[in-house]
Amino acid sequence: MDAPDGRLDILNDINLELNRGETMAIVGASGSGKTTLLGLLAGLDRSTRGDVWLAGEHLNRLDENARARLRRQQVGFVFQSFHLLPSLTALENVMLGLEIAGLDRPRERAREALDQVGLTARVKHLPRQLSGGEQQRVAIARAFAIDPAILFADEPTGNLDRNTGESVARLLFDLNHRHRTALVLVSHDLQLARRCQHVGELEDGRLTISAGDEDAQRPRLIQPS
């Protein structure tokens, strides 16, 4: 990118591939480019050079509308700040993503997704009536409801206390295993990151990939409490 003092290279010589069902964590110091890399992989930003493929589509060759359409149909997002619409119930927040994606039976699919995250009794609650952990579960239900090919999670437990964060993390990996969705996780939590199959550390614009903790990768199909 162009900066006041000249060209600034944020990411360099990065080459990675992630298949459906696989998990990867991206770690690194603040300002190392984690969010930039996530934006490039999701088609939210465009690279100045190189090639990015997402769900079989060459992102560099798609215009903004085509990239947005691809995200609606193939990509799920979970953010640190939940990003729920405050005037919509849990059910309506999940339904909205399904309706935008143009999928049929949005109400039925949304209920099924909320059942999977243990919020059957909370479908009519507004976000302000839910705890932080419950709001993040709604966000996870919304992300998985479209059955995405890939899910991007940016600090998904960052706003939660330790116990709630662990519960949400188990749920995230559980659903990833069930749906065989590729998962790209950005986190400062190294313990959480090592639960992924691959851990990519960003430093000086370069990504070094290593294997995660094999024991942590074993699926633990735990129903949310």
C-alpha positions as CSV (number, residue, x, y, z in Angstrom):
1,M,0.0,0.0,0.0
2,D,1.1,3.7,-0.5
3,A,2.1,5.6,2.7
4,P,3.3,9.2,3.2
5,D,6.9,8.0,3.4
6,G,6.6,5.7,0.4
7,R,5.4,2.2,-0.3
8,L,4.6,0.1,2.7
9,D,4.6,-3.7,2.3
10,I,2.4,-5.2,5.0
11,L,2.5,-8.9,3.8
12,N,5.2,-10.5,1.8
13,D,5.7,-13.9,0.1
14,I,2.7,-15.6,1.8
15,N,1.7,-19.0,0.4
16,L,-1.0,-21.1,2.1
17,E,-3.8,-23.5,1.3
18,L,-6.6,-24.6,3.5
19,N,-9.1,-27.3,2.6
20,R,-12.6,-27.8,3.9
21,G,-12.7,-29.3,7.4
22,E,-9.2,-28.0,8.2
23,T,-8.4,-25.3,10.9
24,M,-5.7,-22.6,10.9
25,A,-4.9,-20.0,13.5
26,I,-3.1,-16.7,12.7
27,V,-1.1,-15.2,15.5
28,G,1.3,-12.4,15.8
29,A,2.0,-9.1,17.6
30,S,-0.4,-6.2,17.3
31,G,0.2,-4.5,14.0
32,S,1.7,-7.6,12.4
33,G,-1.0,-7.7,9.7
34,K,-3.3,-10.4,11.1
35,T,-6.5,-8.4,10.3
36,T,-5.1,-7.4,6.9
37,L,-4.5,-11.0,6.0
38,L,-7.9,-12.0,7.2
39,G,-9.5,-9.3,5.0
40,L,-7.5,-10.4,2.0
41,L,-8.5,-14.1,2.5
42,A,-12.2,-13.1,2.9
43,G,-12.2,-10.8,-0.1
44,L,-12.9,-7.7,2.0
45,D,-9.6,-6.2,0.7
46,R,-7.7,-6.7,-2.5
47,S,-4.1,-7.6,-2.7
48,T,-1.7,-5.4,-4.8
49,R,-0.1,-8.5,-6.2
50,G,-0.4,-12.3,-5.9
51,D,-3.5,-14.5,-6.2
52,V,-6.2,-15.3,-3.7
53,W,-8.7,-18.1,-4.3
54,L,-11.8,-18.5,-2.1
55,A,-14.2,-21.4,-2.5
56,G,-12.9,-22.0,-6.0
57,E,-13.2,-18.4,-7.1
58,H,-10.3,-16.2,-8.1
59,L,-10.9,-13.1,-5.9
60,N,-8.6,-10.9,-7.9
61,R,-10.8,-11.3,-11.0
62,L,-14.1,-10.5,-9.2
63,D,-15.5,-7.0,-8.8
64,E,-16.8,-5.8,-5.4
65,N,-20.4,-7.0,-6.0
66,A,-19.3,-10.5,-7.1
67,R,-17.0,-10.8,-4.0
68,A,-19.9,-9.7,-1.8
69,R,-22.2,-12.3,-3.3
70,L,-19.5,-15.0,-2.8
71,R,-19.2,-14.0,0.9
72,R,-23.0,-14.1,1.4
73,Q,-23.1,-17.7,0.0
74,Q,-19.9,-19.3,1.1
75,V,-18.4,-17.4,4.1
76,G,-19.3,-17.1,7.7
77,F,-17.9,-14.5,10.1
78,V,-17.5,-14.4,13.9
79,F,-16.1,-11.2,15.4
80,Q,-15.0,-10.2,18.9
81,S,-17.8,-7.6,19.2
82,F,-20.6,-10.0,18.1
83,H,-22.1,-7.5,15.6
84,L,-25.7,-8.4,16.3
85,L,-28.5,-5.9,15.4
86,P,-29.9,-4.6,18.7
87,S,-33.5,-4.3,17.5
88,L,-33.7,-7.9,16.3
89,T,-34.2,-11.0,18.4
90,A,-31.7,-13.9,18.3
91,L,-33.9,-15.7,15.8
92,E,-34.2,-12.6,13.6
93,N,-30.4,-11.9,13.7
94,V,-29.7,-15.5,12.4
95,M,-32.6,-15.3,9.9
96,L,-31.2,-12.1,8.4
97,G,-28.0,-13.7,7.2
98,L,-30.0,-16.5,5.6
99,E,-32.3,-14.1,3.9
100,I,-29.4,-12.1,2.6
101,A,-27.8,-15.3,1.2
102,G,-31.1,-16.1,-0.5
103,L,-31.6,-19.4,1.2
104,D,-35.0,-21.0,1.6
105,R,-36.7,-21.8,4.9
106,P,-34.8,-19.0,6.8
107,R,-36.9,-19.3,10.0
108,E,-36.6,-23.1,10.2
109,R,-32.8,-23.0,9.5
110,A,-32.3,-20.2,12.0
111,R,-34.1,-22.2,14.7
112,E,-32.0,-25.3,13.9
113,A,-28.8,-23.2,14.2
114,L,-29.8,-21.8,17.5
115,D,-30.7,-25.2,18.8
116,Q,-27.2,-26.4,17.9
117,V,-25.6,-23.7,20.1
118,G,-27.9,-24.3,23.0
119,L,-30.2,-21.3,22.7
120,T,-33.5,-22.9,22.1
121,A,-35.0,-21.0,25.0
122,R,-33.5,-17.7,23.9
123,V,-34.8,-17.3,20.3
124,K,-37.1,-14.4,21.2
125,H,-34.6,-12.5,23.3
126,L,-32.9,-9.2,22.1
127,P,-29.1,-9.0,22.3
128,R,-29.3,-6.7,25.4
129,Q,-31.2,-9.5,27.2
130,L,-28.4,-12.0,26.5
131,S,-25.1,-12.5,28.3
132,G,-21.9,-12.0,26.3
133,G,-21.4,-15.7,25.9
134,E,-25.0,-16.1,24.6
135,Q,-24.5,-13.2,22.2
136,Q,-21.4,-14.9,20.8
137,R,-23.4,-18.1,20.4
138,V,-26.0,-16.2,18.4
139,A,-23.1,-14.9,16.2
140,I,-21.8,-18.4,15.8
141,A,-25.2,-19.8,14.9
142,R,-25.6,-17.0,12.3
143,A,-22.2,-17.9,10.8
144,F,-22.8,-21.6,10.6
145,A,-26.5,-21.4,9.5
146,I,-25.6,-20.8,5.8
147,D,-23.4,-23.9,5.9
148,P,-20.3,-21.9,4.8
149,A,-17.3,-23.4,3.0
150,I,-15.1,-21.3,5.3
151,L,-15.5,-19.4,8.5
152,F,-13.3,-16.5,9.6
153,A,-13.2,-15.9,13.4
154,D,-11.5,-12.7,14.5
155,E,-10.7,-12.9,18.3
156,P,-14.0,-14.8,18.9
157,T,-13.3,-15.1,22.7
158,G,-11.7,-11.8,23.2
159,N,-14.6,-10.1,25.0
160,L,-15.5,-13.1,27.2
161,D,-14.3,-14.2,30.6
162,R,-12.1,-17.3,30.7
163,N,-14.8,-19.9,31.4
164,T,-17.3,-18.5,28.9
165,G,-14.5,-18.1,26.3
166,E,-13.6,-21.8,26.8
167,S,-17.2,-22.8,26.3
168,V,-17.5,-20.7,23.2
169,A,-14.2,-22.1,21.8
170,R,-15.4,-25.7,22.4
171,L,-18.6,-24.9,20.5
172,L,-16.7,-23.3,17.7
173,F,-14.5,-26.3,17.1
174,D,-17.4,-28.7,17.6
175,L,-19.5,-27.1,14.9
176,N,-16.4,-26.8,12.6
177,H,-16.1,-30.6,13.0
178,R,-19.8,-31.3,12.3
179,H,-20.1,-29.0,9.3
180,R,-16.6,-29.7,7.9
181,T,-16.1,-26.0,7.4
182,A,-12.6,-24.6,6.9
183,L,-11.8,-22.4,9.9
184,V,-9.4,-19.4,10.0
185,L,-9.0,-18.1,13.5
186,V,-7.2,-14.9,14.5
187,S,-6.3,-14.8,18.1
188,H,-3.8,-13.5,20.7
189,D,-4.6,-16.6,22.8
190,L,-1.8,-19.0,21.9
191,Q,-3.5,-21.8,23.8
192,L,-6.6,-21.4,21.7
193,A,-4.5,-21.1,18.5
194,R,-2.7,-24.3,19.1
195,R,-6.1,-26.2,19.1
196,C,-6.1,-25.6,15.3
197,Q,-4.3,-28.0,13.0
198,H,-2.1,-25.3,11.6
199,V,-0.7,-22.2,13.4
200,G,0.6,-19.4,11.2
201,E,2.7,-16.7,13.0
202,L,3.0,-13.4,11.3
203,E,6.2,-11.5,11.7
204,D,7.8,-8.8,9.5
205,G,5.0,-9.4,6.9
206,R,5.9,-13.1,6.6
207,L,3.9,-16.1,7.7
208,T,5.6,-19.1,9.3
209,I,3.3,-22.1,9.6
210,S,3.7,-24.9,12.2
211,A,1.5,-27.8,13.4
212,G,-0.9,-27.3,16.3
213,D,-1.4,-29.5,19.4
214,E,-2.5,-32.9,18.2
215,D,-4.3,-33.7,21.4
216,A,-6.3,-30.4,21.3
217,Q,-7.3,-31.2,17.7
218,R,-9.3,-34.3,18.6
219,P,-13.0,-33.5,18.3
220,R,-14.8,-33.1,21.6
221,L,-18.4,-33.1,20.7
222,I,-19.8,-31.4,23.7
223,Q,-23.3,-30.0,23.7
224,P,-23.4,-26.4,24.9
225,S,-24.8,-26.1,28.5
